[in-house]
Amino acid sequence: MKVLVADDLSPQGIEILEKAEGIEVEVRKGLSPDELREALKGCDALIVRSSTKVTAEVLEGVEGLKVIGRAGVGVDNIDVEAATRKGIIVMNTPGGNAMAAAEHTLALMFAIARKIPQAAASMREKKWEKKRFMGVELYGKTLGVIGLGNIGSIVANRAKGLGMKVLAY
């Protein structure tokens, strides 16, 4: 099976593919639509993120492609209808980045509560304004979460672990 990886993918992801028996991996990023169409000749699978646009025009004339995997949630960069007409399965990875997104949300909450960006900017100006950037604790605060899907549920759970009150919609 030949797999074309057309966007950035983690080194671990590439390594897993390369170690899998019977899989030949080719990584070619930043391809134009014509280059992508040409690169897909002889490929069984295509892996993209959000940069590569897989349009009906790209798929035109491509034979043998069985699956397009989207590393991420949305498939708005893939013409799913055109792929389906050609018998190509389009799949994505919902939840694949949920933990990372939730952790990033919490990191931003800490940064805002503790005024980290402002303190860092002040430090770069060779100032030490400790009292100005004391910040507040998240413990005991109320967090509003709009949407309790994969990411929202993880954020809410972690926030409760920090002693926050969580309101969800």
CYANA upper distance limits for C-alpha pairs under 8 A (distance plus 0.5 A):
  1 MET  CA     22 GLY  CA      6.55
  1 MET  CA     23 ILE  CA      5.39
  1 MET  CA     24 GLU  CA      6.61
  1 MET  CA     43 CYS  CA      7.88
  1 MET  CA     44 ASP  CA      6.41
  1 MET  CA     45 ALA  CA      8.26
  2 LYS  CA     23 ILE  CA      6.35
  2 LYS  CA     24 GLU  CA      5.23
  2 LYS  CA     25 VAL  CA      6.53
  2 LYS  CA     26 GLU  CA      8.15
  2 LYS  CA     42 GLY  CA      7.70
  2 LYS  CA     43 CYS  CA      5.41
  2 LYS  CA     44 ASP  CA      5.85
  2 LYS  CA     45 ALA  CA      7.02
  3 VAL  CA     23 ILE  CA      7.51
  3 VAL  CA     24 GLU  CA      6.60
  3 VAL  CA     25 VAL  CA      5.43
  3 VAL  CA     26 GLU  CA      6.73
  3 VAL  CA     43 CYS  CA      6.34
  3 VAL  CA     44 ASP  CA      6.54
  3 VAL  CA     45 ALA  CA      5.20
  3 VAL  CA     46 LEU  CA      6.23
  3 VAL  CA     47 ILE  CA      7.87
  4 LEU  CA     25 VAL  CA      6.58
  4 LEU  CA     26 GLU  CA      5.45
  4 LEU  CA     27 VAL  CA      6.42
  4 LEU  CA     28 ARG  CA      7.68
  4 LEU  CA     39 ALA  CA      8.21
  4 LEU  CA     40 LEU  CA      7.59
  4 LEU  CA     43 CYS  CA      7.14
  4 LEU  CA     45 ALA  CA      6.78
  4 LEU  CA     46 LEU  CA      5.35
  4 LEU  CA     47 ILE  CA      6.72
  5 VAL  CA      9 LEU  CA      8.17
  5 VAL  CA     25 VAL  CA      7.80
  5 VAL  CA     26 GLU  CA      6.65
  5 VAL  CA     27 VAL  CA      5.20
  5 VAL  CA     28 ARG  CA      6.75
  5 VAL  CA     29 LYS  CA      7.85
  5 VAL  CA     46 LEU  CA      6.44
  5 VAL  CA     47 ILE  CA      5.24
  5 VAL  CA     48 VAL  CA      6.76
  6 ALA  CA     27 VAL  CA      6.61
  6 ALA  CA     28 ARG  CA      5.64
  6 ALA  CA     29 LYS  CA      5.15
  6 ALA  CA     30 GLY  CA      7.57
  6 ALA  CA     31 LEU  CA      7.82
  6 ALA  CA     46 LEU  CA      7.72
  6 ALA  CA     47 ILE  CA      6.69
  6 ALA  CA     48 VAL  CA      5.91
  6 ALA  CA     49 ARG  CA      8.47
  6 ALA  CA     52 THR  CA      7.26
  7 ASP  CA     27 VAL  CA      8.40
  7 ASP  CA     28 ARG  CA      7.86
  7 ASP  CA     29 LYS  CA      5.60
  7 ASP  CA     30 GLY  CA      7.62
  7 ASP  CA     47 ILE  CA      7.83
  7 ASP  CA     48 VAL  CA      5.64
  7 ASP  CA     49 ARG  CA      6.21
  7 ASP  CA     50 SER  CA      8.32
  7 ASP  CA     51 SER  CA      7.12
  7 ASP  CA     52 THR  CA      7.08
  8 ASP  CA     29 LYS  CA      7.56
  8 ASP  CA     48 VAL  CA      8.29
  8 ASP  CA     49 ARG  CA      7.61
  9 LEU  CA     13 GLY  CA      6.84
  9 LEU  CA     14 ILE  CA      7.24
  9 LEU  CA     49 ARG  CA      8.28
  9 LEU  CA     71 ALA  CA      8.34
 10 SER  CA     14 ILE  CA      7.02
 11 PRO  CA     15 GLU  CA      6.56
 12 GLN  CA     16 ILE  CA      6.67
 13 GLY  CA     17 LEU  CA      6.95
 14 ILE  CA     18 GLU  CA      6.64
 14 ILE  CA     25 VAL  CA      8.41
 15 GLU  CA     19 LYS  CA      6.58
 16 ILE  CA     20 ALA  CA      6.78
 17 LEU  CA     23 ILE  CA      7.25
 17 LEU  CA     25 VAL  CA      7.38
 18 GLU  CA     23 ILE  CA      7.08
 18 GLU  CA     24 GLU  CA      7.25
 18 GLU  CA     25 VAL  CA      6.63
 19 LYS  CA     23 ILE  CA      8.43
 30 GLY  CA     52 THR  CA      7.99
 31 LEU  CA     35 GLU  CA      5.91
 31 LEU  CA     36 LEU  CA      5.99
 31 LEU  CA     52 THR  CA      8.23
 32 SER  CA     36 LEU  CA      6.51
 33 PRO  CA     37 ARG  CA      6.69
 33 PRO  CA     53 LYS  CA      8.15
 33 PRO  CA     54 VAL  CA      8.41
 33 PRO  CA     57 GLU  CA      8.46
 33 PRO  CA     58 VAL  CA      6.29
 34 ASP  CA     38 GLU  CA      6.77
 34 ASP  CA     58 VAL  CA      7.41
 35 GLU  CA     39 ALA  CA      6.51
 36 LEU  CA     40 LEU  CA      6.62
 36 LEU  CA     58 VAL  CA      7.42
 37 ARG  CA     41 LYS  CA      7.52
 37 ARG  CA     58 VAL  CA      5.65
 37 ARG  CA     59 LEU  CA      7.13
 37 ARG  CA     60 GLU  CA      8.39
 37 ARG  CA     62 VAL  CA      7.21
 39 ALA  CA     43 CYS  CA      8.33
 40 LEU  CA     46 LEU  CA      8.16
 40 LEU  CA     62 VAL  CA      7.17
 40 LEU  CA     65 LEU  CA      7.95
 41 LYS  CA     62 VAL  CA      6.75
 41 LYS  CA     63 GLU  CA      7.46
 41 LYS  CA     64 GLY  CA      8.36
 42 GLY  CA     63 GLU  CA      8.00
 42 GLY  CA     64 GLY  CA      7.12
 42 GLY  CA     65 LEU  CA      8.11
 43 CYS  CA     64 GLY  CA      7.18
 43 CYS  CA     65 LEU  CA      6.22
 44 ASP  CA     64 GLY  CA      6.42
 44 ASP  CA     65 LEU  CA      4.91
 44 ASP  CA     66 LYS  CA      5.75
 44 ASP  CA     67 VAL  CA      7.26
 45 ALA  CA     65 LEU  CA      6.26
 45 ALA  CA     66 LYS  CA      6.35
 45 ALA  CA     67 VAL  CA      5.39
 45 ALA  CA     68 ILE  CA      6.28
 45 ALA  CA     69 GLY  CA      7.99
 46 LEU  CA     65 LEU  CA      8.20
 46 LEU  CA     67 VAL  CA      6.95
 46 LEU  CA     68 ILE  CA      5.24
 46 LEU  CA     69 GLY  CA      6.63
 47 ILE  CA     68 ILE  CA      6.34
 47 ILE  CA     69 GLY  CA      5.20
 47 ILE  CA     70 ARG  CA      6.41
 47 ILE  CA     71 ALA  CA      7.49
 48 VAL  CA     52 THR  CA      6.68
 48 VAL  CA     68 ILE  CA      8.06
 48 VAL  CA     69 GLY  CA      6.88
 48 VAL  CA     70 ARG  CA      5.62
 48 VAL  CA     71 ALA  CA      6.63
 49 ARG  CA     70 ARG  CA      5.96
 49 ARG  CA     71 ALA  CA      5.52
 49 ARG  CA     72 GLY  CA      6.83
 50 SER  CA     70 ARG  CA      8.30
 50 SER  CA     72 GLY  CA      8.33
 50 SER  CA     75 VAL  CA      8.44
 50 SER  CA     77 ASN  CA      6.71
 51 SER  CA     77 ASN  CA      8.14
 52 THR  CA     77 ASN  CA      7.41
 53 LYS  CA     77 ASN  CA      5.37
 53 LYS  CA     78 ILE  CA      6.47
 54 VAL  CA     58 VAL  CA      6.48
 54 VAL  CA     59 LEU  CA      7.59
 54 VAL  CA     77 ASN  CA      6.68
 54 VAL  CA     78 ILE  CA      5.11
 54 VAL  CA     79 ASP  CA      6.60
 55 THR  CA     59 LEU  CA      6.90
 55 THR  CA     77 ASN  CA      8.18
 55 THR  CA     78 ILE  CA      6.53
 55 THR  CA     79 ASP  CA      5.61
 55 THR  CA     82 ALA  CA      8.06
 56 ALA  CA     60 GLU  CA      6.54
 56 ALA  CA     79 ASP  CA      6.59
 56 ALA  CA     82 ALA  CA      5.80
 56 ALA  CA     83 ALA  CA      7.87
 58 VAL  CA     62 VAL  CA      8.21
 59 LEU  CA     82 ALA  CA      8.02
 59 LEU  CA     83 ALA  CA      7.68
 65 LEU  CA     88 ILE  CA      6.95
 66 LYS  CA     87 GLY  CA      7.61
 66 LYS  CA     88 ILE  CA      5.32
 66 LYS  CA     89 ILE  CA      6.74
 67 VAL  CA     88 ILE  CA      5.68
 67 VAL  CA     89 ILE  CA      5.10
 67 VAL  CA     90 VAL  CA      6.32
 67 VAL  CA     91 MET  CA      8.06
 68 ILE  CA     88 ILE  CA      7.56
 68 ILE  CA     89 ILE  CA      6.73
 68 ILE  CA     90 VAL  CA      5.34
 68 ILE  CA     91 MET  CA      6.84
 69 GLY  CA     90 VAL  CA      6.52
 69 GLY  CA     91 MET  CA      5.50
 69 GLY  CA     92 ASN  CA      6.22
 70 ARG  CA     74 GLY  CA      8.22
 70 ARG  CA     75 VAL  CA      7.23
 70 ARG  CA     90 VAL  CA      8.06
 70 ARG  CA     91 MET  CA      6.56
 70 ARG  CA     92 ASN  CA      4.99
 70 ARG  CA     93 THR  CA      7.16
 71 ALA  CA     92 ASN  CA      6.52
 71 ALA  CA     93 THR  CA      6.26
 71 ALA  CA     96 GLY  CA      8.46
 72 GLY  CA     92 ASN  CA      6.45
 72 GLY  CA     93 THR  CA      5.62
 72 GLY  CA     94 PRO  CA      6.83
 72 GLY  CA     96 GLY  CA      7.22
 72 GLY  CA     97 ASN  CA      7.54
 73 VAL  CA     92 ASN  CA      6.20
 73 VAL  CA     93 THR  CA      6.03
 73 VAL  CA     94 PRO  CA      5.22
 73 VAL  CA     95 GLY  CA      7.93
 73 VAL  CA     96 GLY  CA      8.41
 74 GLY  CA     92 ASN  CA      7.67
 75 VAL  CA     80 VAL  CA      8.15
 75 VAL  CA     92 ASN  CA      7.55
 79 ASP  CA     83 ALA  CA      6.79
 80 VAL  CA     84 THR  CA      6.45
 80 VAL  CA     90 VAL  CA      7.08
 81 GLU  CA     85 ARG  CA      6.71
 82 ALA  CA     86 LYS  CA      7.01
 83 ALA  CA     87 GLY  CA      6.86
 83 ALA  CA     88 ILE  CA      5.46
 83 ALA  CA     89 ILE  CA      7.46
 83 ALA  CA     90 VAL  CA      7.71
 84 THR  CA     88 ILE  CA      5.80
 84 THR  CA     89 ILE  CA      6.95
 84 THR  CA     90 VAL  CA      8.19
 94 PRO  CA     98 ALA  CA      8.38
 95 GLY  CA     99 MET  CA      8.29
 95 GLY  CA    150 ASN  CA      6.71
 95 GLY  CA    151 ILE  CA      8.22
 97 ASN  CA    101 ALA  CA      6.56
 98 ALA  CA    102 ALA  CA      6.52
 98 ALA  CA    150 ASN  CA      6.54
 98 ALA  CA    151 ILE  CA      5.47
 98 ALA  CA    154 ILE  CA      8.32
 99 MET  CA    103 GLU  CA      6.54
 99 MET  CA    151 ILE  CA      7.35
 99 MET  CA    154 ILE  CA      7.57
100 ALA  CA    104 HIS  CA      6.58
101 ALA  CA    105 THR  CA      6.69
101 ALA  CA    151 ILE  CA      7.14
102 ALA  CA    106 LEU  CA      6.83
102 ALA  CA    151 ILE  CA      5.91
102 ALA  CA    152 GLY  CA      7.73
102 ALA  CA    154 ILE  CA      6.62
102 ALA  CA    155 VAL  CA      5.76
103 GLU  CA    107 ALA  CA      6.60
103 GLU  CA    155 VAL  CA      7.95
104 HIS  CA    108 LEU  CA      6.70
105 THR  CA    109 MET  CA      6.77
105 THR  CA    155 VAL  CA      7.80
106 LEU  CA    110 PHE  CA      6.75
106 LEU  CA    155 VAL  CA      7.47
106 LEU  CA    159 ALA  CA      8.42
107 ALA  CA    111 ALA  CA      6.64
108 LEU  CA    112 ILE  CA      6.62
109 MET  CA    113 ALA  CA      6.56
110 PHE  CA    114 ARG  CA      6.38
110 PHE  CA    138 LEU  CA      8.05
111 ALA  CA    115 LYS  CA      6.14
111 ALA  CA    116 ILE  CA      5.38
111 ALA  CA    117 PRO  CA      7.20
112 ILE  CA    116 ILE  CA      7.14
112 ILE  CA    117 PRO  CA      8.19
113 ALA  CA    135 GLY  CA      5.93
113 ALA  CA    136 VAL  CA      5.89
113 ALA  CA    137 GLU  CA      7.27
113 ALA  CA    138 LEU  CA      7.44
114 ARG  CA    133 PHE  CA      7.43
114 ARG  CA    134 MET  CA      6.95
114 ARG  CA    135 GLY  CA      4.55
114 ARG  CA    136 VAL  CA      6.44
114 ARG  CA    137 GLU  CA      8.10
115 LYS  CA    119 ALA  CA      6.63
115 LYS  CA    133 PHE  CA      6.28
115 LYS  CA    134 MET  CA      7.93
115 LYS  CA    135 GLY  CA      6.23
116 ILE  CA    120 ALA  CA      6.45
116 ILE  CA    133 PHE  CA      8.21
117 PRO  CA    121 ALA  CA      6.72
118 GLN  CA    122 SER  CA      6.69
118 GLN  CA    133 PHE  CA      8.01
119 ALA  CA    123 MET  CA      6.64
119 ALA  CA    129 GLU  CA      8.13
119 ALA  CA    133 PHE  CA      6.55
120 ALA  CA    124 ARG  CA      6.76
121 ALA  CA    125 GLU  CA      7.05
122 SER  CA    126 LYS  CA      7.18
122 SER  CA    127 LYS  CA      5.94
122 SER  CA    128 TRP  CA      7.55
122 SER  CA    129 GLU  CA      7.92
123 MET  CA    127 LYS  CA      5.58
123 MET  CA    128 TRP  CA      6.67
129 GLU  CA    133 PHE  CA      7.18
130 LYS  CA    134 MET  CA      6.96
137 GLU  CA    141 LYS  CA      8.26
138 LEU  CA    162 LEU  CA      7.60
138 LEU  CA    163 GLY  CA      8.13
138 LEU  CA    164 MET  CA      7.07
139 TYR  CA    162 LEU  CA      6.30
139 TYR  CA    163 GLY  CA      5.34
139 TYR  CA    164 MET  CA      5.78
140 GLY  CA    163 GLY  CA      6.19
140 GLY  CA    164 MET  CA      5.40
140 GLY  CA    165 LYS  CA      7.04
141 LYS  CA    163 GLY  CA      8.34
141 LYS  CA    164 MET  CA      5.64
141 LYS  CA    165 LYS  CA      6.65
142 THR  CA    164 MET  CA      6.17
142 THR  CA    165 LYS  CA      5.06
142 THR  CA    166 VAL  CA      6.22
142 THR  CA    167 LEU  CA      7.67
143 LEU  CA    159 ALA  CA      8.14
143 LEU  CA    164 MET  CA      7.25
143 LEU  CA    165 LYS  CA      6.66
143 LEU  CA    166 VAL  CA      5.40
143 LEU  CA    167 LEU  CA      6.62
144 GLY  CA    166 VAL  CA      6.51
144 GLY  CA    167 LEU  CA      5.29
144 GLY  CA    168 ALA  CA      6.22
144 GLY  CA    169 TYR  CA      8.35
145 VAL  CA    152 GLY  CA      6.99
145 VAL  CA    156 ALA  CA      7.58
145 VAL  CA    166 VAL  CA      7.70
145 VAL  CA    167 LEU  CA      6.68
145 VAL  CA    168 ALA  CA      5.19
145 VAL  CA    169 TYR  CA      6.88
146 ILE  CA    152 GLY  CA      7.88
146 ILE  CA    168 ALA  CA      6.28
146 ILE  CA    169 TYR  CA      5.39
147 GLY  CA    152 GLY  CA      6.34
147 GLY  CA    168 ALA  CA      7.45
147 GLY  CA    169 TYR  CA      6.32
148 LEU  CA    152 GLY  CA      4.87
148 LEU  CA    153 SER  CA      5.35
148 LEU  CA    156 ALA  CA      8.49
148 LEU  CA    168 ALA  CA      7.57
148 LEU  CA    169 TYR  CA      7.88
149 GLY  CA    153 SER  CA      6.28
150 ASN  CA    154 ILE  CA      7.01
151 ILE  CA    155 VAL  CA      6.72
152 GLY  CA    156 ALA  CA      6.55
153 SER  CA    157 ASN  CA      6.56
154 ILE  CA    158 ARG  CA      6.64
155 VAL  CA    159 ALA  CA      6.48
156 ALA  CA    160 LYS  CA      6.67
156 ALA  CA    166 VAL  CA      6.83
157 ASN  CA    161 GLY  CA      6.89
158 ARG  CA    162 LEU  CA      6.95
159 ALA  CA    163 GLY  CA      7.11
159 ALA  CA    164 MET  CA      5.93
159 ALA  CA    165 LYS  CA      8.14
159 ALA  CA    166 VAL  CA      7.71
160 LYS  CA    164 MET  CA      5.47
160 LYS  CA    165 LYS  CA      6.86
160 LYS  CA    166 VAL  CA      7.23
